Amino acid sequence: MKFHIDVLKRGRQAAGATSFSVVLRGYGGDALVEELLTGLGWSRLSILLLVLATVFALGFVLDWMEIILIVAPLTVPVIVSLGYDPVWVAILLAICLQTSFQTPPVGMALFYVKSVAPADVTTRQIYRGIMPFALLQLTGLLAVGLFPQIALWLPRIAY
């Protein structure tokens, strides 16, 4: 029964996020975001880092589906128009989301771990235990950011 409730909840969240995104884009929100990002006068790398930092911060409090359905349609076209590969940007966003979901203070994955951990395991122990993995994730994000070919070699071979 819990599975069906979770599926229904996700369906409502996706519908809400999609509706919000469609209305925002319908009223020119995507043009506003593009104008905002390009009007900052920042380098294209700074704009990419701003979007990744925003997605990282949103990952603390929102589910991945809402972030992808709201933030990605508004920001990815701007980043791609700056000359970045869309596959690379998508992989950077995915790694960034993965990392934010397992990072304190609100990392959703930590609460899942807490719910299945033995009663004597504290939230503080889980937070401390996740830090090496979060650092590895951030190292991976940095590696893929500095060397895009890490993420792009397989898609280029496949297509």
N, C-alpha and C positions, 0 to 999 in steps of 0.2 A: 504494500500500500504506500509506503514511504517513497518508493521509486516513482510511482505515478504522480504523487504530489510534487516531487522535485522536477519531473518532466513538465508538469503544468506550470510550475513557478518559472522555470526557464523559458517556457513558451511565452508567458506574459511579459517577462523581462525583455525578451528579444522583440516582441511586438511593440512594447513601449519604446525601446531604443530605436527601432526601425522607424516608428512613427515620428519620434522626435527628430531623427536625422532627416527624414523626408520633408517635414515641415520646415526645419531650419534651412535646408537647401532650397526649398521652394520660395522662401522669403529672401533669398540671397545671402544666407549665412555663410555659404562656402566662399562666395566672392569676398565677403567681409573678412573671413579668416585669411584668405589668400592676400588680400590687401594689407592686413595687419602684419602678417609674417614677412612679406616682401618689403613692406614700408618701414620696417625696423632699421633698415640700412646695415644689417648684419651680414657677415659672410654666410655662404651656403652651409658651411660646417656648423656655424653657430645656430642656424635655424634648425638643422637636423638635431643637434644636441638639445635644443629647447624642446622640440617635439618629443624626443626620447625621454627627457627628464619629466615632462608633463605626463606621458604615458606611465612612467615609473611611479610617479606620485599618485596617479589615479588608480593604479593597481593595488594600492593599499586599501582603498575603500570601495571600489567597484569590481564587479565580476568581469572577466575577460570579454564576454560577449558584448556587454554594453560599451566597453572601450573600443572594441573593434568596429561595432556598428555605428558609433557616434564619432569617435576621433579619427579613425582611419579615412573615411570618405572626405573629411574636411581637410586633413593635413597631408595625406600621401600624395594627392595630385600636385600640391605645391612643391613638395620635396622632389618628386619625379621631374617636374618642370625645371628644377634647378640643375638637372643633369645626372641625378642619381639613378641607379638601376632599381626598378620596382621590386624585383625578387630580393635583392640585398636589403632594401628598406623593410620589406615584410619580415625577413628573417631577424633583422635587428629589433623590430617591434616585438616579435615573438619571444626572443631571448629576454628583452627588457620586461615584458609581462611576466614571464616565468620567474625572473629574479624578484620582481616586486611582490609576487604572491607568496614567496617564502622568506620575506624579509620583515623583521619587526618594524614598527610596533603593531601593525594590523594585518600582516601577511595571512591571507586566508588559509593557506596550506598548513600553517602552524596550528590553527584551531582544529583542522581535521586530524592532525597528528595528536593533539591533546585529547581529542575525543576517543581515540583508540589506544592511547598509552595507558599503562598501569596507573592506578590511583596515586602511587607514591611519586610519580614523575611530575615535577612542577612546570609551570609555564616558563619560569625563568630558565630551567634546565633545557627546555626545548629551544628557547631563544638562543642560549649559549651554544647549543649543539648544532644549530643551523648555520651559524656564522661561517665556518669553513666552506660549506656548500654555496652560500651566498657569495663569498669571495671568489670561488671557482667560477660561478655564473658570471660575475662581473668581469673576471679575467677573460672568459670566453666571449663576452660582449665586446670587450676591448680588442681582442684578437680578430674577431669577425669585422669589427669596425675599421681596424687598421689594414687588414688584409682581406678585402672583399672576395678574393678568389677562393677562400676557404668555403664560403657559402655558395659560390656561383659555379664551381667546377662541375658538380653533378648535374645541375639543370642544363648547363651548356652541352654536356655530353649527351644527355637524354633528348634534348631538342635540337 
